[in-house]
Amino acid sequence: MAENGCGCCTPNVSTGMTCYCPIDELLDVASRKHTLAIIGLLANDGPKRHSEIADVLNVNSSSVLANRLRELTEVGLLQRRSYDRVPPHVEYSLTADGRAFEQRLRPLLEWATSDGVPTNPE
């Protein structure tokens, strides 16, 4: 029987198998369009409004960006802060988990931009 029913690991810890299934949902969200750019932008520049993010990232679809911001908020990587004003003012910023995620992405970025990374033969 597999650990947690995922099918990739055995409950015998002594086998040395590593189960990556707990990060499936995070990787699914991270691999979606604009996600890593949003994380990087907010890490570098701080809180931004929807329109500012759209402008900087040159996002053509407001609904795609809105969905991504909502998903990142739901998984706890972003905080949505609404100010009681007219017109409405909403800003997005990284949560502590979002900052930790961005910090963990840095070594991956360094590896991906180095000469040793396998490239797509196409």
ZAGUVEX-295331 format. One record per atom (N, C-alpha, C): residue number from 1; residue in one letter; atom name; x, z, y. Coordinates in pm, whole numbers, plus 50000, padded with zeros to 5 digits. Layout:
N
<site nr="NUM" rest="A" atom="CA" east="X" up="Z" north="Y"/>
...
This chain:
122
<site nr="1" rest="M" atom="N" east="50085" up="50000" north="49881"/>
<site nr="1" rest="M" atom="CA" east="50000" up="50000" north="50000"/>
<site nr="1" rest="M" atom="C" east="50088" up="50000" north="50124"/>
<site nr="2" rest="A" atom="N" east="50057" up="49918" north="50220"/>
<site nr="2" rest="A" atom="CA" east="50137" up="49907" north="50342"/>
<site nr="2" rest="A" atom="C" east="50105" up="50019" north="50439"/>
<site nr="3" rest="E" atom="N" east="50205" up="50054" north="50518"/>
<site nr="3" rest="E" atom="CA" east="50190" up="50157" north="50620"/>
<site nr="3" rest="E" atom="C" east="50089" up="50110" north="50723"/>
<site nr="4" rest="N" atom="N" east="49993" up="50195" north="50757"/>
<site nr="4" rest="N" atom="CA" east="49889" up="50164" north="50855"/>
<site nr="4" rest="N" atom="C" east="49809" up="50039" north="50820"/>
<site nr="5" rest="G" atom="N" east="49821" up="49991" north="50696"/>
<site nr="5" rest="G" atom="CA" east="49743" up="49875" north="50655"/>
<site nr="5" rest="G" atom="C" east="49785" up="49744" north="50717"/>
<site nr="6" rest="C" atom="N" east="49904" up="49737" north="50775"/>
<site nr="6" rest="C" atom="CA" east="49944" up="49614" north="50844"/>
<site nr="6" rest="C" atom="C" east="49996" up="49509" north="50747"/>
<site nr="7" rest="G" atom="N" east="50039" up="49548" north="50630"/>
<site nr="7" rest="G" atom="CA" east="50083" up="49452" north="50530"/>
<site nr="7" rest="G" atom="C" east="50230" up="49416" north="50537"/>
<site nr="8" rest="C" atom="N" east="50303" up="49462" north="50637"/>
<site nr="8" rest="C" atom="CA" east="50443" up="49421" north="50649"/>
<site nr="8" rest="C" atom="C" east="50540" up="49530" north="50609"/>
<site nr="9" rest="C" atom="N" east="50495" up="49650" north="50593"/>
<site nr="9" rest="C" atom="CA" east="50587" up="49761" north="50565"/>
<site nr="9" rest="C" atom="C" east="50536" up="49844" north="50449"/>
<site nr="10" rest="T" atom="N" east="50629" up="49908" north="50384"/>
<site nr="10" rest="T" atom="CA" east="50592" up="50002" north="50279"/>
<site nr="10" rest="T" atom="C" east="50602" up="50142" north="50336"/>
<site nr="11" rest="P" atom="N" east="50527" up="50236" north="50280"/>
<site nr="11" rest="P" atom="CA" east="50534" up="50372" north="50331"/>
<site nr="11" rest="P" atom="C" east="50666" up="50441" north="50300"/>
<site nr="12" rest="N" atom="N" east="50752" up="50379" north="50220"/>
<site nr="12" rest="N" atom="CA" east="50880" up="50438" north="50184"/>
<site nr="12" rest="N" atom="C" east="50979" up="50417" north="50298"/>
<site nr="13" rest="V" atom="N" east="51003" up="50521" north="50375"/>
<site nr="13" rest="V" atom="CA" east="51091" up="50513" north="50491"/>
<site nr="13" rest="V" atom="C" east="51235" up="50482" north="50449"/>
<site nr="14" rest="S" atom="N" east="51272" up="50518" north="50328"/>
<site nr="14" rest="S" atom="CA" east="51410" up="50498" north="50283"/>
<site nr="14" rest="S" atom="C" east="51445" up="50350" north="50264"/>
<site nr="15" rest="T" atom="N" east="51347" up="50261" north="50266"/>
<site nr="15" rest="T" atom="CA" east="51376" up="50117" north="50249"/>
<site nr="15" rest="T" atom="C" east="51441" up="50059" north="50373"/>
<site nr="16" rest="G" atom="N" east="51428" up="50126" north="50485"/>
<site nr="16" rest="G" atom="CA" east="51489" up="50077" north="50608"/>
<site nr="16" rest="G" atom="C" east="51408" up="49968" north="50677"/>
<site nr="17" rest="M" atom="N" east="51291" up="49939" north="50628"/>
<site nr="17" rest="M" atom="CA" east="51208" up="49835" north="50690"/>
<site nr="17" rest="M" atom="C" east="51156" up="49884" north="50825"/>
<site nr="18" rest="T" atom="N" east="51152" up="49794" north="50920"/>
<site nr="18" rest="T" atom="CA" east="51099" up="49827" north="51051"/>
<site nr="18" rest="T" atom="C" east="50969" up="49751" north="51071"/>
<site nr="19" rest="C" atom="N" east="50868" up="49822" north="51109"/>
<site nr="19" rest="C" atom="CA" east="50738" up="49762" north="51134"/>
<site nr="19" rest="C" atom="C" east="50723" up="49739" north="51284"/>
<site nr="20" rest="Y" atom="N" east="50706" up="49614" north="51322"/>
<site nr="20" rest="Y" atom="CA" east="50690" up="49579" north="51463"/>
<site nr="20" rest="Y" atom="C" east="50543" up="49563" north="51503"/>
<site nr="21" rest="C" atom="N" east="50454" up="49586" north="51412"/>
<site nr="21" rest="C" atom="CA" east="50312" up="49568" north="51438"/>
<site nr="21" rest="C" atom="C" east="50259" up="49650" north="51556"/>
<site nr="22" rest="P" atom="N" east="50309" up="49770" north="51581"/>
<site nr="22" rest="P" atom="CA" east="50257" up="49847" north="51695"/>
<site nr="22" rest="P" atom="C" east="50276" up="49778" north="51831"/>
<site nr="23" rest="I" atom="N" east="50367" up="49682" north="51840"/>
<site nr="23" rest="I" atom="CA" east="50387" up="49616" north="51969"/>
<site nr="23" rest="I" atom="C" east="50319" up="49479" north="51976"/>
<site nr="24" rest="D" atom="N" east="50241" up="49444" north="51873"/>
<site nr="24" rest="D" atom="CA" east="50171" up="49315" north="51873"/>
<site nr="24" rest="D" atom="C" east="50085" up="49295" north="51996"/>
<site nr="25" rest="E" atom="N" east="50003" up="49395" north="52029"/>
<site nr="25" rest="E" atom="CA" east="49912" up="49382" north="52143"/>
<site nr="25" rest="E" atom="C" east="49990" up="49366" north="52274"/>
<site nr="26" rest="L" atom="N" east="50095" up="49444" north="52290"/>
<site nr="26" rest="L" atom="CA" east="50177" up="49435" north="52411"/>
<site nr="26" rest="L" atom="C" east="50241" up="49296" north="52422"/>
<site nr="27" rest="L" atom="N" east="50296" up="49246" north="52311"/>
<site nr="27" rest="L" atom="CA" east="50358" up="49114" north="52314"/>
<site nr="27" rest="L" atom="C" east="50255" up="49004" north="52337"/>
<site nr="28" rest="D" atom="N" east="50134" up="49023" north="52286"/>
<site nr="28" rest="D" atom="CA" east="50027" up="48926" north="52311"/>
<site nr="28" rest="D" atom="C" east="49997" up="48918" north="52460"/>
<site nr="29" rest="V" atom="N" east="49984" up="49032" north="52524"/>
<site nr="29" rest="V" atom="CA" east="49957" up="49034" north="52669"/>
<site nr="29" rest="V" atom="C" east="50077" up="48981" north="52746"/>
<site nr="30" rest="A" atom="N" east="50198" up="49022" north="52706"/>
<site nr="30" rest="A" atom="CA" east="50320" up="48982" north="52777"/>
<site nr="30" rest="A" atom="C" east="50344" up="48832" north="52769"/>
<site nr="31" rest="S" atom="N" east="50296" up="48769" north="52663"/>
<site nr="31" rest="S" atom="CA" east="50322" up="48626" north="52646"/>
<site nr="31" rest="S" atom="C" east="50221" up="48537" north="52719"/>
<site nr="32" rest="R" atom="N" east="50122" up="48596" north="52779"/>
<site nr="32" rest="R" atom="CA" east="50022" up="48517" north="52852"/>
<site nr="32" rest="R" atom="C" east="50076" up="48468" north="52986"/>
<site nr="33" rest="K" atom="N" east="50019" up="48359" north="53030"/>
<site nr="33" rest="K" atom="CA" east="50064" up="48295" north="53154"/>
<site nr="33" rest="K" atom="C" east="50063" up="48393" north="53271"/>
<site nr="34" rest="H" atom="N" east="50169" up="48393" north="53347"/>
<site nr="34" rest="H" atom="CA" east="50190" up="48470" north="53469"/>
<site nr="34" rest="H" atom="C" east="50225" up="48617" north="53447"/>
<site nr="35" rest="T" atom="N" east="50212" up="48669" north="53324"/>
<site nr="35" rest="T" atom="CA" east="50233" up="48812" north="53303"/>
<site nr="35" rest="T" atom="C" east="50373" up="48858" north="53344"/>
<site nr="36" rest="L" atom="N" east="50475" up="48794" north="53291"/>
<site nr="36" rest="L" atom="CA" east="50611" up="48839" north="53322"/>
<site nr="36" rest="L" atom="C" east="50646" up="48815" north="53468"/>
<site nr="37" rest="A" atom="N" east="50593" up="48709" north="53526"/>
<site nr="37" rest="A" atom="CA" east="50617" up="48682" north="53668"/>
<site nr="37" rest="A" atom="C" east="50553" up="48791" north="53753"/>
<site nr="38" rest="I" atom="N" east="50434" up="48836" north="53716"/>
<site nr="38" rest="I" atom="CA" east="50367" up="48943" north="53790"/>
<site nr="38" rest="I" atom="C" east="50447" up="49072" north="53780"/>
<site nr="39" rest="I" atom="N" east="50490" up="49105" north="53658"/>
<site nr="39" rest="I" atom="CA" east="50570" up="49226" north="53637"/>
<site nr="39" rest="I" atom="C" east="50697" up="49220" north="53721"/>
<site nr="40" rest="G" atom="N" east="50766" up="49108" north="53717"/>
<site nr="40" rest="G" atom="CA" east="50890" up="49093" north="53794"/>
<site nr="40" rest="G" atom="C" east="50867" up="49100" north="53943"/>
<site nr="41" rest="L" atom="N" east="50763" up="49034" north="53992"/>
<site nr="41" rest="L" atom="CA" east="50732" up="49035" north="54135"/>
<site nr="41" rest="L" atom="C" east="50704" up="49177" north="54184"/>
<site nr="42" rest="L" atom="N" east="50620" up="49248" north="54114"/>
<site nr="42" rest="L" atom="CA" east="50585" up="49384" north="54156"/>
<site nr="42" rest="L" atom="C" east="50704" up="49479" north="54142"/>
<site nr="43" rest="A" atom="N" east="50789" up="49455" north="54043"/>
<site nr="43" rest="A" atom="CA" east="50909" up="49538" north="54027"/>
<site nr="43" rest="A" atom="C" east="51005" up="49515" north="54144"/>
<site nr="44" rest="N" atom="N" east="51017" up="49391" north="54187"/>
<site nr="44" rest="N" atom="CA" east="51111" up="49357" north="54294"/>
<site nr="44" rest="N" atom="C" east="51057" up="49386" north="54433"/>
<site nr="45" rest="D" atom="N" east="50929" up="49358" north="54456"/>
<site nr="45" rest="D" atom="CA" east="50873" up="49363" north="54592"/>
<site nr="45" rest="D" atom="C" east="50775" up="49476" north="54617"/>
<site nr="46" rest="G" atom="N" east="50735" up="49549" north="54515"/>
<site nr="46" rest="G" atom="CA" east="50639" up="49656" north="54534"/>
<site nr="46" rest="G" atom="C" east="50496" up="49605" north="54535"/>
<site nr="47" rest="P" atom="N" east="50401" up="49690" north="54578"/>
<site nr="47" rest="P" atom="CA" east="50259" up="49657" north="54572"/>
<site nr="47" rest="P" atom="C" east="50226" up="49527" north="54645"/>
<site nr="48" rest="K" atom="N" east="50133" up="49452" north="54584"/>
<site nr="48" rest="K" atom="CA" east="50089" up="49325" north="54641"/>
<site nr="48" rest="K" atom="C" east="49939" up="49309" north="54621"/>
<site nr="49" rest="R" atom="N" east="49878" up="49235" north="54713"/>
<site nr="49" rest="R" atom="CA" east="49738" up="49198" north="54700"/>
<site nr="49" rest="R" atom="C" east="49728" up="49074" north="54610"/>
<site nr="50" rest="H" atom="N" east="49608" up="49051" north="54558"/>
<site nr="50" rest="H" atom="CA" east="49581" up="48936" north="54472"/>
<site nr="50" rest="H" atom="C" east="49628" up="48807" north="54539"/>
<site nr="51" rest="S" atom="N" east="49591" up="48788" north="54664"/>
<site nr="51" rest="S" atom="CA" east="49626" up="48664" north="54735"/>
<site nr="51" rest="S" atom="C" east="49777" up="48651" north="54755"/>
<site nr="52" rest="E" atom="N" east="49846" up="48761" north="54776"/>
<site nr="52" rest="E" atom="CA" east="49992" up="48757" north="54792"/>
<site nr="52" rest="E" atom="C" east="50059" up="48717" north="54660"/>
<site nr="53" rest="I" atom="N" east="50009" up="48772" north="54551"/>
<site nr="53" rest="I" atom="CA" east="50063" up="48738" north="54419"/>
<site nr="53" rest="I" atom="C" east="50039" up="48590" north="54392"/>
<site nr="54" rest="A" atom="N" east="49918" up="48543" north="54421"/>
<site nr="54" rest="A" atom="CA" east="49884" up="48402" north="54399"/>
<site nr="54" rest="A" atom="C" east="49975" up="48311" north="54481"/>
<site nr="55" rest="D" atom="N" east="50000" up="48347" north="54605"/>
<site nr="55" rest="D" atom="CA" east="50085" up="48265" north="54692"/>
<site nr="55" rest="D" atom="C" east="50229" up="48260" north="54643"/>
<site nr="56" rest="V" atom="N" east="50286" up="48376" north="54611"/>
<site nr="56" rest="V" atom="CA" east="50425" up="48382" north="54568"/>
<site nr="56" rest="V" atom="C" east="50445" up="48308" north="54436"/>
<site nr="57" rest="L" atom="N" east="50352" up="48325" north="54343"/>
<site nr="57" rest="L" atom="CA" east="50366" up="48264" north="54211"/>
<site nr="57" rest="L" atom="C" east="50309" up="48123" north="54204"/>
<site nr="58" rest="N" atom="N" east="50250" up="48078" north="54316"/>
<site nr="58" rest="N" atom="CA" east="50191" up="47944" north="54322"/>
<site nr="58" rest="N" atom="C" east="50086" up="47924" north="54212"/>
<site nr="59" rest="V" atom="N" east="49996" up="48022" north="54201"/>
<site nr="59" rest="V" atom="CA" east="49891" up="48019" north="54100"/>
<site nr="59" rest="V" atom="C" east="49774" up="47937" north="54151"/>
<site nr="60" rest="N" atom="N" east="49734" up="47838" north="54073"/>
<site nr="60" rest="N" atom="CA" east="49625" up="47750" north="54114"/>
<site nr="60" rest="N" atom="C" east="49487" up="47807" north="54081"/>
<site nr="61" rest="S" atom="N" east="49477" up="47886" north="53977"/>
<site nr="61" rest="S" atom="CA" east="49348" up="47937" north="53933"/>
<site nr="61" rest="S" atom="C" east="49335" up="48086" north="53965"/>
<site nr="62" rest="S" atom="N" east="49247" up="48115" north="54058"/>
<site nr="62" rest="S" atom="CA" east="49223" up="48254" north="54097"/>
<site nr="62" rest="S" atom="C" east="49167" up="48334" north="53981"/>
<site nr="63" rest="S" atom="N" east="49084" up="48271" north="53899"/>
<site nr="63" rest="S" atom="CA" east="49023" up="48344" north="53787"/>
<site nr="63" rest="S" atom="C" east="49127" up="48379" north="53680"/>
<site nr="64" rest="V" atom="N" east="49222" up="48291" north="53655"/>
<site nr="64" rest="V" atom="CA" east="49328" up="48320" north="53559"/>
<site nr="64" rest="V" atom="C" east="49410" up="48439" north="53608"/>
<site nr="65" rest="L" atom="N" east="49445" up="48438" north="53735"/>
<site nr="65" rest="L" atom="CA" east="49521" up="48549" north="53790"/>
<site nr="65" rest="L" atom="C" east="49440" up="48679" north="53787"/>
<site nr="66" rest="A" atom="N" east="49314" up="48672" north="53822"/>
<site nr="66" rest="A" atom="CA" east="49228" up="48791" north="53818"/>
<site nr="66" rest="A" atom="C" east="49219" up="48847" north="53677"/>
<site nr="67" rest="N" atom="N" east="49205" up="48759" north="53578"/>
<site nr="67" rest="N" atom="CA" east="49201" up="48804" north="53438"/>
<site nr="67" rest="N" atom="C" east="49331" up="48871" north="53398"/>
<site nr="68" rest="R" atom="N" east="49443" up="48812" north="53438"/>
<site nr="68" rest="R" atom="CA" east="49572" up="48868" north="53401"/>
<site nr="68" rest="R" atom="C" east="49592" up="49005" north="53465"/>
<site nr="69" rest="L" atom="N" east="49556" up="49018" north="53592"/>
<site nr="69" rest="L" atom="CA" east="49570" up="49147" north="53661"/>
<site nr="69" rest="L" atom="C" east="49480" up="49252" north="53595"/>
<site nr="70" rest="R" atom="N" east="49362" up="49213" north="53556"/>
<site nr="70" rest="R" atom="CA" east="49270" up="49305" north="53488"/>
<site nr="70" rest="R" atom="C" east="49327" up="49348" north="53354"/>
<site nr="71" rest="E" atom="N" east="49379" up="49253" north="53276"/>
<site nr="71" rest="E" atom="CA" east="49437" up="49285" north="53145"/>
<site nr="71" rest="E" atom="C" east="49557" up="49380" north="53159"/>
<site nr="72" rest="L" atom="N" east="49641" up="49352" north="53255"/>
<site nr="72" rest="L" atom="CA" east="49759" up="49436" north="53274"/>
<site nr="72" rest="L" atom="C" east="49720" up="49576" north="53322"/>
<site nr="73" rest="T" atom="N" east="49612" up="49584" north="53396"/>
<site nr="73" rest="T" atom="CA" east="49560" up="49715" north="53438"/>
<site nr="73" rest="T" atom="C" east="49502" up="49788" north="53317"/>
<site nr="74" rest="E" atom="N" east="49428" up="49716" north="53233"/>
<site nr="74" rest="E" atom="CA" east="49365" up="49778" north="53116"/>
<site nr="74" rest="E" atom="C" east="49467" up="49831" north="53016"/>
<site nr="75" rest="V" atom="N" east="49581" up="49762" north="53000"/>
<site nr="75" rest="V" atom="CA" east="49682" up="49811" north="52905"/>
<site nr="75" rest="V" atom="C" east="49774" up="49914" north="52967"/>
<site nr="76" rest="G" atom="N" east="49755" up="49943" north="53095"/>
<site nr="76" rest="G" atom="CA" east="49827" up="50051" north="53160"/>
<site nr="76" rest="G" atom="C" east="49959" up="50012" north="53226"/>
<site nr="77" rest="L" atom="N" east="49985" up="49882" north="53243"/>
<site nr="77" rest="L" atom="CA" east="50109" up="49840" north="53308"/>
<site nr="77" rest="L" atom="C" east="50095" up="49829" north="53459"/>
<site nr="78" rest="L" atom="N" east="49973" up="49807" north="53506"/>
<site nr="78" rest="L" atom="CA" east="49947" up="49797" north="53650"/>
<site nr="78" rest="L" atom="C" east="49845" up="49901" north="53693"/>
<site nr="79" rest="Q" atom="N" east="49856" up="49937" north="53819"/>
<site nr="79" rest="Q" atom="CA" east="49757" up="50022" north="53883"/>
<site nr="79" rest="Q" atom="C" east="49687" up="49938" north="53989"/>
<site nr="80" rest="R" atom="N" east="49556" up="49945" north="53992"/>
<site nr="80" rest="R" atom="CA" east="49476" up="49877" north="54093"/>
<site nr="80" rest="R" atom="C" east="49429" up="49982" north="54192"/>
<site nr="81" rest="R" atom="N" east="49468" up="49964" north="54317"/>
<site nr="81" rest="R" atom="CA" east="49430" up="50061" north="54420"/>
<site nr="81" rest="R" atom="C" east="49341" up="49992" north="54522"/>
<site nr="82" rest="S" atom="N" east="49222" up="50046" north="54537"/>
<site nr="82" rest="S" atom="CA" east="49124" up="49989" north="54629"/>
<site nr="82" rest="S" atom="C" east="49114" up="50078" north="54753"/>
<site nr="83" rest="Y" atom="N" east="49123" up="50015" north="54869"/>
<site nr="83" rest="Y" atom="CA" east="49113" up="50088" north="54995"/>
<site nr="83" rest="Y" atom="C" east="48973" up="50065" north="55051"/>
<site nr="84" rest="D" atom="N" east="48914" up="50170" north="55103"/>
<site nr="84" rest="D" atom="CA" east="48778" up="50164" north="55157"/>
<site nr="84" rest="D" atom="C" east="48783" up="50105" north="55298"/>
<site nr="85" rest="R" atom="N" east="48782" up="49972" north="55305"/>
<site nr="85" rest="R" atom="CA" east="48789" up="49900" north="55432"/>
<site nr="85" rest="R" atom="C" east="48698" up="49778" north="55429"/>
<site nr="86" rest="V" atom="N" east="48678" up="49725" north="55546"/>
<site nr="86" rest="V" atom="CA" east="48609" up="49597" north="55558"/>
<site nr="86" rest="V" atom="C" east="48703" up="49505" north="55634"/>
<site nr="87" rest="P" atom="N" east="48742" up="49393" north="55577"/>
<site nr="87" rest="P" atom="CA" east="48712" up="49346" north="55441"/>
<site nr="87" rest="P" atom="C" east="48784" up="49431" north="55336"/>
<site nr="88" rest="P" atom="N" east="48738" up="49421" north="55211"/>
<site nr="88" rest="P" atom="CA" east="48799" up="49500" north="55104"/>
<site nr="88" rest="P" atom="C" east="48949" up="49473" north="55093"/>
<site nr="89" rest="H" atom="N" east="49023" up="49576" north="55059"/>
<site nr="89" rest="H" atom="CA" east="49167" up="49565" north="55043"/>
<site nr="89" rest="H" atom="C" east="49205" up="49628" north="54910"/>
<site nr="90" rest="V" atom="N" east="49262" up="49547" north="54820"/>
<site nr="90" rest="V" atom="CA" east="49302" up="49593" north="54688"/>
<site nr="90" rest="V" atom="C" east="49448" up="49556" north="54668"/>
<site nr="91" rest="E" atom="N" east="49526" up="49651" north="54619"/>
<site nr="91" rest="E" atom="CA" east="49666" up="49626" north="54589"/>
<site nr="91" rest="E" atom="C" east="49695" up="49659" north="54443"/>
<site nr="92" rest="Y" atom="N" east="49790" up="49585" north="54389"/>
<site nr="92" rest="Y" atom="CA" east="49836" up="49609" north="54252"/>
<site nr="92" rest="Y" atom="C" east="49980" up="49653" north="54258"/>
<site nr="93" rest="S" atom="N" east="50014" up="49751" north="54174"/>
<site nr="93" rest="S" atom="CA" east="50150" up="49799" north="54163"/>
<site nr="93" rest="S" atom="C" east="50178" up="49836" north="54018"/>
<site nr="94" rest="L" atom="N" east="50305" up="49851" north="53985"/>
<site nr="94" rest="L" atom="CA" east="50341" up="49891" north="53850"/>
<site nr="94" rest="L" atom="C" east="50315" up="50039" north="53831"/>
<site nr="95" rest="T" atom="N" east="50266" up="50075" north="53714"/>
<site nr="95" rest="T" atom="CA" east="50255" up="50215" north="53675"/>
<site nr="95" rest="T" atom="C" east="50391" up="50260" north="53623"/>
<site nr="96" rest="A" atom="N" east="50402" up="50384" north="53586"/>
<site nr="96" rest="A" atom="CA" east="50526" up="50432" north="53524"/>
<site nr="96" rest="A" atom="C" east="50555" up="50354" north="53396"/>
<site nr="97" rest="D" atom="N" east="50451" up="50326" north="53318"/>
<site nr="97" rest="D" atom="CA" east="50469" up="50245" north="53197"/>
<site nr="97" rest="D" atom="C" east="50510" up="50102" north="53232"/>
<site nr="98" rest="G" atom="N" east="50454" up="50049" north="53340"/>
<site nr="98" rest="G" atom="CA" east="50490" up="49915" north="53385"/>
<site nr="98" rest="G" atom="C" east="50636" up="49908" north="53427"/>
<site nr="99" rest="R" atom="N" east="50683" up="50011" north="53497"/>
<site nr="99" rest="R" atom="CA" east="50824" up="50016" north="53536"/>
<site nr="99" rest="R" atom="C" east="50914" up="50029" north="53413"/>
<site nr="100" rest="A" atom="N" east="50872" up="50111" north="53317"/>
<site nr="100" rest="A" atom="CA" east="50950" up="50127" north="53194"/>
<site nr="100" rest="A" atom="C" east="50954" up="49995" north="53116"/>
<site nr="101" rest="F" atom="N" east="50843" up="49924" north="53111"/>
<site nr="101" rest="F" atom="CA" east="50837" up="49794" north="53044"/>
<site nr="101" rest="F" atom="C" east="50931" up="49696" north="53112"/>
<site nr="102" rest="E" atom="N" east="50929" up="49692" north="53244"/>
<site nr="102" rest="E" atom="CA" east="51016" up="49601" north="53320"/>
<site nr="102" rest="E" atom="C" east="51162" up="49635" north="53294"/>
<site nr="103" rest="Q" atom="N" east="51196" up="49761" north="53288"/>
<site nr="103" rest="Q" atom="CA" east="51334" up="49802" north="53261"/>
<site nr="103" rest="Q" atom="C" east="51378" up="49757" north="53121"/>
<site nr="104" rest="R" atom="N" east="51286" up="49762" north="53027"/>
<site nr="104" rest="R" atom="CA" east="51319" up="49720" north="52890"/>
<site nr="104" rest="R" atom="C" east="51327" up="49569" north="52878"/>
<site nr="105" rest="L" atom="N" east="51265" up="49497" north="52970"/>
<site nr="105" rest="L" atom="CA" east="51273" up="49351" north="52970"/>
<site nr="105" rest="L" atom="C" east="51409" up="49301" north="53021"/>
<site nr="106" rest="R" atom="N" east="51476" up="49380" north="53102"/>
<site nr="106" rest="R" atom="CA" east="51603" up="49336" north="53163"/>
<site nr="106" rest="R" atom="C" east="51708" up="49295" north="53061"/>
<site nr="107" rest="P" atom="N" east="51734" up="49375" north="52955"/>
<site nr="107" rest="P" atom="CA" east="51832" up="49328" north="52855"/>
<site nr="107" rest="P" atom="C" east="51788" up="49199" north="52787"/>
<site nr="108" rest="L" atom="N" east="51659" up="49184" north="52764"/>
<site nr="108" rest="L" atom="CA" east="51608" up="49060" north="52705"/>
<site nr="108" rest="L" atom="C" east="51631" up="48942" north="52799"/>
<site nr="109" rest="L" atom="N" east="51611" up="48963" north="52928"/>
<site nr="109" rest="L" atom="CA" east="51637" up="48860" north="53028"/>
<site nr="109" rest="L" atom="C" east="51785" up="48823" north="53031"/>
<site nr="110" rest="E" atom="N" east="51871" up="48924" north="53028"/>
<site nr="110" rest="E" atom="CA" east="52015" up="48898" north="53026"/>
<site nr="110" rest="E" atom="C" east="52054" up="48817" north="52903"/>
<site nr="111" rest="W" atom="N" east="51999" up="48853" north="52789"/>
<site nr="111" rest="W" atom="CA" east="52028" up="48780" north="52665"/>
<site nr="111" rest="W" atom="C" east="51974" up="48638" north="52674"/>
<site nr="112" rest="A" atom="N" east="51852" up="48622" north="52724"/>
<site nr="112" rest="A" atom="CA" east="51788" up="48491" north="52732"/>
<site nr="112" rest="A" atom="C" east="51858" up="48397" north="52828"/>
<site nr="113" rest="T" atom="N" east="51925" up="48451" north="52928"/>
<site nr="113" rest="T" atom="CA" east="51993" up="48366" north="53026"/>
<site nr="113" rest="T" atom="C" east="52143" up="48352" north="52996"/>
<site nr="114" rest="S" atom="N" east="52187" up="48408" north="52886"/>
<site nr="114" rest="S" atom="CA" east="52328" up="48395" north="52847"/>
<site nr="114" rest="S" atom="C" east="52346" up="48268" north="52765"/>
<site nr="115" rest="D" atom="N" east="52470" up="48233" north="52741"/>
<site nr="115" rest="D" atom="CA" east="52500" up="48111" north="52665"/>
<site nr="115" rest="D" atom="C" east="52475" up="48125" north="52516"/>
<site nr="116" rest="G" atom="N" east="52461" up="48247" north="52466"/>
<site nr="116" rest="G" atom="CA" east="52447" up="48267" north="52323"/>
<site nr="116" rest="G" atom="C" east="52306" up="48255" north="52269"/>
<site nr="117" rest="V" atom="N" east="52209" up="48227" north="52353"/>
<site nr="117" rest="V" atom="CA" east="52071" up="48222" north="52308"/>
<site nr="117" rest="V" atom="C" east="52040" up="48087" north="52244"/>
<site nr="118" rest="P" atom="N" east="51975" up="48089" north="52128"/>
<site nr="118" rest="P" atom="CA" east="51934" up="47962" north="52066"/>
<site nr="118" rest="P" atom="C" east="51835" up="47889" north="52158"/>
<site nr="119" rest="T" atom="N" east="51849" up="47761" north="52166"/>
<site nr="119" rest="T" atom="CA" east="51760" up="47681" north="52250"/>
<site nr="119" rest="T" atom="C" east="51672" up="47592" north="52166"/>
<site nr="120" rest="N" atom="N" east="51565" up="47548" north="52221"/>
<site nr="120" rest="N" atom="CA" east="51473" up="47456" north="52155"/>
<site nr="120" rest="N" atom="C" east="51540" up="47318" north="52148"/>
<site nr="121" rest="P" atom="N" east="51550" up="47260" north="52029"/>
<site nr="121" rest="P" atom="CA" east="51621" up="47131" north="52014"/>
<site nr="121" rest="P" atom="C" east="51548" up="47012" north="52077"/>
<site nr="122" rest="E" atom="N" east="51428" up="47031" north="52127"/>
<site nr="122" rest="E" atom="CA" east="51351" up="46918" north="52183"/>
<site nr="122" rest="E" atom="C" east="51411" up="46864" north="52307"/>
